[in-house]
Amino acid sequence: MKASHAPDALPPDWFLRVRLKFRHLQLFVALDEQRNLHRAAESLGMSQPAASKLLGDLESQLGVALFERHSRGLTPNWYGECLIRHARGIVSQLQHAGEELNALEAGNAGVVSVGTVMAPAVTLLTSAIERVHRDLPGLKIGVDVGVSRGLVSRLLEGELDFAITRIPAGFPAERFVFEEIGEEALCFVCREGHPLTGQAPLTLEAMAAYPWALQPPGALMRQRVDGLFLQHGVVPPRQIVDTADVLVALALVDKSDTLTVTTRETADLLCAPQRFRRLPFEEALSVQPYGLVSLRDRRLSPGAAALMASLRELVAHQRRLVEPQPSNGSTLSRRP
């Protein structure tokens, strides 16, 4: 086996020439999860010798090792990581196809899995779902709310049909189609009766003295808040609970002097006036625009395409409401 250097360039039909089987894909996923050949084989109902032969034969055909062998098990190298990533996507897409076939057999209109960051989940996506269900009442729609990095990873792995999110740094931009929707306006939230509600003007120094509940480091909303403190030369809060769950953050805010930051749409929906207050911070806060994100080389199912079309219509309608409109042939005015 030529394991010491990269393989020769593979032809487009390489998977046919090396006789790649679905069992190979399952084995890659199992090895990634177990990192041990015996346990991976056991999880697939195979013997260890059979799994070892399956892997060894493929490595011989490719002319490169995919895993590093050591006393504790197996670790994928770069070649192995590449095949594992694509194997996961293929397995996930086939599982998704089965769900869609079952839904069609049951008389439904198919299955859609969509991911979204928080703000569009509150109003935009829920409105689009309500509209598409008028025409396709049997369409099964699954919605996952998360942060951009996790959503884009799941999109690449085939777990989501499309997402309403951003494309974080480090992901291959050429893989995606991005249709911008808009920014997320942010606000600071505290409990009703918090000591800061009576303080004017509100300062970052005063806010930093209290505990906070924020998205984990690296999340865009967290980066915006951290950058705000750095920009103003203020030492960031020392007591921070890292959580991507807005309900956990609001529960901490409700029970203590903890502060949090969330989108204005989320605050309007979840923050009851008798329990929560928006802090009147003068500087406008927002994070970079989000949009409809799909994979350039993946065709959407009819149900996913219908939901995306409904989202596009709603976005276009919202833009018409705020765009300058001609009045009396010459003057521009804004609709309320």
C-alpha positions as CSV (number, residue, x, y, z in Angstrom):
1,M,0.0,0.0,0.0
2,K,1.4,3.4,-0.9
3,A,0.6,5.2,2.4
4,S,3.6,7.6,2.4
5,H,2.4,10.1,-0.2
6,A,-0.8,11.4,-1.8
7,P,-2.6,9.2,-4.3
8,D,-2.6,9.8,-8.1
9,A,-5.4,12.1,-9.3
10,L,-8.7,10.2,-9.1
11,P,-11.0,10.2,-12.2
12,P,-14.6,11.4,-11.8
13,D,-15.9,7.8,-11.6
14,W,-13.3,6.8,-9.0
15,F,-16.0,5.4,-6.7
16,L,-17.1,2.9,-9.4
17,R,-13.5,1.9,-10.1
18,V,-12.7,1.1,-6.5
19,R,-16.1,-0.5,-6.0
20,L,-17.1,1.8,-3.2
21,K,-20.1,0.3,-1.3
22,F,-22.6,1.7,1.0
23,R,-21.0,-0.5,3.7
24,H,-17.9,1.5,3.3
25,L,-19.8,4.7,4.1
26,Q,-21.3,3.1,7.2
27,L,-17.9,1.9,8.3
28,F,-16.4,5.4,7.9
29,V,-19.1,6.9,10.1
30,A,-18.8,4.1,12.7
31,L,-15.0,4.4,12.8
32,D,-15.3,8.2,13.3
33,E,-17.7,7.6,16.2
34,Q,-15.9,4.7,17.8
35,R,-12.2,5.2,16.8
36,N,-11.8,1.5,17.3
37,L,-12.2,-1.2,14.6
38,H,-13.7,-3.9,16.9
39,R,-16.4,-1.6,18.3
40,A,-17.1,-0.1,14.9
41,A,-17.5,-3.5,13.3
42,E,-19.7,-4.6,16.3
43,S,-22.0,-1.6,15.8
44,L,-22.6,-2.6,12.2
45,G,-23.1,-6.3,13.0
46,M,-19.8,-7.3,11.2
47,S,-16.8,-9.3,12.4
48,Q,-13.6,-7.4,13.0
49,P,-11.7,-9.3,10.2
50,A,-14.5,-8.4,7.7
51,A,-14.4,-4.7,8.7
52,S,-10.6,-4.8,8.5
53,K,-10.6,-6.3,5.0
54,L,-13.3,-3.9,3.8
55,L,-11.1,-0.9,4.9
56,G,-7.8,-2.4,3.8
57,D,-9.1,-3.3,0.3
58,L,-10.4,0.3,-0.2
59,E,-7.1,1.8,1.0
60,S,-5.2,-0.5,-1.4
61,Q,-7.5,0.6,-4.3
62,L,-7.0,4.3,-3.5
63,G,-3.3,3.9,-2.9
64,V,-3.4,5.8,0.4
65,A,-4.0,5.1,4.1
66,L,-7.1,6.7,5.5
67,F,-6.5,6.0,9.2
68,E,-3.5,6.0,11.4
69,R,-3.3,2.7,13.4
70,H,-2.1,2.8,17.0
71,S,-2.4,0.7,20.1
72,R,-5.6,2.5,21.3
73,G,-7.4,2.2,17.9
74,L,-7.7,4.2,14.7
75,T,-7.5,8.0,14.0
76,P,-8.5,9.4,10.6
77,N,-5.9,11.3,8.8
78,W,-6.7,14.1,6.3
79,Y,-7.8,11.6,3.6
80,G,-9.9,9.8,6.1
81,E,-11.5,13.0,7.4
82,C,-12.4,13.9,3.9
83,L,-14.2,10.6,3.2
84,I,-15.9,10.6,6.6
85,R,-17.3,14.1,6.0
86,H,-18.8,13.1,2.7
87,A,-19.9,9.7,3.9
88,R,-21.9,11.4,6.7
89,G,-23.6,13.6,4.2
90,I,-24.5,10.7,1.9
91,V,-25.9,8.6,4.7
92,S,-27.8,11.5,6.1
93,Q,-29.3,12.4,2.7
94,L,-30.4,8.8,2.1
95,Q,-32.1,8.7,5.5
96,H,-33.8,12.0,4.6
97,A,-34.9,10.5,1.3
98,G,-36.5,7.6,3.2
99,E,-38.4,10.0,5.4
100,E,-39.6,11.9,2.4
101,L,-40.7,8.6,0.6
102,N,-42.6,7.5,3.7
103,A,-44.3,10.9,3.9
104,L,-45.3,10.7,0.2
105,E,-46.6,7.2,0.6
106,A,-48.7,8.3,3.5
107,G,-50.3,11.0,1.4
108,N,-48.2,13.9,2.7
109,A,-46.3,16.4,0.5
110,G,-42.8,15.4,1.7
111,V,-40.4,16.4,4.4
112,V,-38.3,19.6,4.9
113,S,-35.6,20.2,7.5
114,V,-34.6,23.8,7.9
115,G,-32.3,25.5,10.3
116,T,-32.4,29.1,11.5
117,V,-30.8,31.6,13.8
118,M,-33.1,33.1,16.4
119,A,-34.5,36.3,14.9
120,P,-36.1,34.9,11.7
121,A,-37.5,31.9,13.6
122,V,-39.7,34.3,15.6
123,T,-41.5,36.0,12.7
124,L,-40.2,35.3,9.2
125,L,-40.0,31.5,9.2
126,T,-43.2,31.0,11.2
127,S,-45.1,33.2,8.7
128,A,-43.6,31.3,5.7
129,I,-44.6,27.9,7.2
130,E,-48.2,29.1,7.8
131,R,-48.3,30.3,4.1
132,V,-46.9,27.1,2.6
133,H,-49.2,24.9,4.6
134,R,-52.2,26.6,3.0
135,D,-51.2,25.0,-0.3
136,L,-49.3,21.9,1.1
137,P,-51.1,21.0,4.3
138,G,-49.4,17.6,4.4
139,L,-45.8,18.9,4.2
140,K,-43.8,17.8,7.3
141,I,-41.5,20.6,8.4
142,G,-38.8,20.3,11.0
143,V,-37.2,23.5,12.4
144,D,-33.9,23.6,14.3
145,V,-32.8,26.9,15.9
146,G,-29.1,27.3,16.5
147,V,-26.0,29.4,15.9
148,S,-24.5,29.9,12.5
149,R,-21.5,27.6,12.7
150,G,-23.6,24.6,13.8
151,L,-26.3,25.2,11.2
152,V,-23.8,25.5,8.3
153,S,-22.0,22.4,9.5
154,R,-25.3,20.5,9.5
155,L,-26.2,21.9,6.1
156,L,-22.9,20.5,4.7
157,E,-23.5,17.2,6.3
158,G,-26.9,16.9,4.6
159,E,-29.0,17.1,7.8
160,L,-30.7,20.4,6.6
161,D,-32.3,21.3,3.3
162,F,-31.4,24.9,3.7
163,A,-30.8,27.4,6.5
164,I,-31.5,31.0,7.5
165,T,-28.2,32.0,8.8
166,R,-24.8,33.5,8.1
167,I,-21.7,31.8,6.6
168,P,-19.1,32.0,9.3
169,A,-15.4,32.4,8.5
170,G,-13.6,29.1,7.7
171,F,-16.3,27.6,5.5
172,P,-15.8,27.3,1.7
173,A,-18.0,30.2,0.4
174,E,-18.0,28.7,-3.1
175,R,-20.2,25.8,-1.8
176,F,-23.1,28.0,-0.9
177,V,-25.8,30.2,-2.4
178,F,-26.4,33.2,-0.1
179,E,-29.5,35.4,-0.5
180,E,-29.3,38.3,2.0
181,I,-32.3,39.1,4.2
182,G,-31.1,41.6,6.7
183,E,-29.4,42.3,10.0
184,E,-30.4,41.3,13.5
185,A,-31.0,44.3,15.8
186,L,-29.9,43.5,19.3
187,C,-30.9,44.8,22.7
188,F,-29.9,44.4,26.4
189,V,-32.4,42.8,28.7
190,C,-32.7,42.7,32.5
191,R,-35.4,41.8,35.0
192,E,-38.1,44.3,36.0
193,G,-36.8,46.2,39.0
194,H,-33.1,45.7,38.2
195,P,-30.8,48.4,39.7
196,L,-29.8,49.6,36.3
197,T,-33.3,50.5,35.1
198,G,-33.2,53.7,37.1
199,Q,-29.7,54.7,36.0
200,A,-29.3,57.4,33.4
201,P,-27.2,57.6,31.3
202,L,-26.5,53.9,31.1
203,T,-22.8,53.0,30.9
204,L,-20.9,49.9,29.9
205,E,-18.8,50.3,33.1
206,A,-22.0,50.0,35.2
207,M,-23.3,47.0,33.1
208,A,-20.0,45.2,33.3
209,A,-20.3,45.0,37.1
210,Y,-23.2,42.6,36.9
211,P,-23.3,38.9,35.9
212,W,-24.2,38.1,32.3
213,A,-25.7,35.2,30.3
214,L,-24.3,35.2,26.7
215,Q,-23.8,33.0,23.7
216,P,-20.6,31.0,23.8
217,P,-17.3,32.5,22.7
218,G,-17.1,32.5,18.9
219,A,-20.8,33.0,18.3
220,L,-21.5,36.2,16.3
221,M,-23.7,37.8,18.9
222,R,-21.0,37.1,21.6
223,Q,-18.4,38.6,19.3
224,R,-20.5,41.8,18.9
225,V,-20.8,42.2,22.7
226,D,-17.2,41.4,23.4
227,G,-16.2,43.9,20.6
228,L,-18.4,46.6,22.1
229,F,-16.5,46.4,25.4
230,L,-13.2,46.4,23.7
231,Q,-14.1,49.3,21.4
232,H,-15.0,51.5,24.4
233,G,-12.0,50.4,26.4
234,V,-14.1,48.8,29.2
235,V,-13.0,45.6,30.9
236,P,-15.6,42.9,30.0
237,P,-17.8,41.3,32.6
238,R,-16.0,38.7,34.7
239,Q,-19.0,36.6,35.6
240,I,-20.5,35.1,32.4
241,V,-22.6,32.0,31.9
242,D,-22.1,30.7,28.3
243,T,-25.3,29.4,26.8
244,A,-26.8,29.3,23.3
245,D,-30.3,28.8,24.7
246,V,-32.2,32.0,25.0
247,L,-34.7,30.5,27.5
248,V,-31.9,29.5,29.8
249,A,-30.5,33.0,29.6
250,L,-33.9,34.6,30.3
251,A,-34.4,32.3,33.2
252,L,-31.2,33.5,34.8
253,V,-32.2,37.1,34.1
254,D,-35.6,36.6,35.7
255,K,-34.1,35.1,38.9
256,S,-31.2,37.4,39.5
257,D,-29.4,40.6,38.4
258,T,-28.0,38.9,35.4
259,L,-28.0,40.7,32.1
260,T,-28.3,39.3,28.6
261,V,-28.4,40.4,25.0
262,T,-30.9,39.1,22.4
263,T,-32.5,40.2,19.2
264,R,-35.3,42.7,19.5
265,E,-37.8,40.3,17.8
266,T,-37.0,37.7,20.4
267,A,-37.4,40.2,23.2
268,D,-40.7,41.3,21.8
269,L,-41.9,37.7,21.8
270,L,-40.5,36.3,25.0
271,C,-39.9,39.2,27.4
272,A,-43.2,39.9,29.2
273,P,-43.3,43.6,30.2
274,Q,-44.2,42.8,33.8
275,R,-41.1,40.6,34.2
276,F,-38.4,42.0,31.9
277,R,-37.1,45.4,30.7
278,R,-35.0,46.5,27.8
279,L,-32.0,48.6,29.0
280,P,-32.0,52.0,27.2
281,F,-28.5,51.7,25.7
282,E,-28.0,54.6,23.3
283,E,-25.7,52.9,20.8
284,A,-27.4,50.9,18.1
285,L,-26.3,47.2,18.1
286,S,-26.7,44.7,15.3
287,V,-24.8,41.7,13.9
288,Q,-23.9,41.1,10.3
289,P,-26.7,40.3,7.8
290,Y,-28.2,36.8,7.7
291,G,-29.8,35.2,4.7
292,L,-31.1,32.1,2.9
293,V,-28.3,29.7,2.6
294,S,-28.4,26.6,0.4
295,L,-25.8,24.4,-1.2
296,R,-24.9,25.2,-4.7
297,D,-24.6,21.6,-5.9
298,R,-27.7,20.3,-4.2
299,R,-31.2,20.4,-5.7
300,L,-33.9,21.2,-3.2
301,S,-36.9,18.9,-2.8
302,P,-40.3,20.2,-4.0
303,G,-41.3,20.8,-0.4
304,A,-38.1,22.7,0.5
305,A,-38.3,24.7,-2.7
306,A,-41.9,25.7,-1.8
307,L,-40.9,26.8,1.6
308,M,-37.9,28.8,0.3
309,A,-40.2,30.4,-2.3
310,S,-42.6,31.5,0.5
311,L,-39.6,33.0,2.4
312,R,-38.5,34.9,-0.7
313,E,-42.0,36.3,-1.1
314,L,-42.1,37.5,2.5
315,V,-38.7,39.1,2.3
316,A,-39.6,40.9,-0.9
317,H,-42.9,42.1,0.7
318,Q,-41.0,43.4,3.8
319,R,-38.6,45.3,1.6
320,R,-41.4,47.0,-0.4
321,L,-42.8,48.3,2.9
322,V,-39.7,50.2,3.8
323,E,-38.4,51.2,0.3
324,P,-39.0,54.8,-0.7
325,Q,-42.2,55.1,-2.8
326,P,-42.9,57.8,-5.4
327,S,-45.5,60.4,-4.3
328,N,-47.1,63.1,-6.6
329,G,-44.7,62.1,-9.4
330,S,-41.6,63.6,-7.7
331,T,-41.5,63.4,-3.9
332,L,-40.4,60.2,-2.1
333,S,-42.1,59.1,1.1
334,R,-41.8,56.0,3.3
335,R,-44.7,53.7,4.1
336,P,-45.2,53.2,7.8
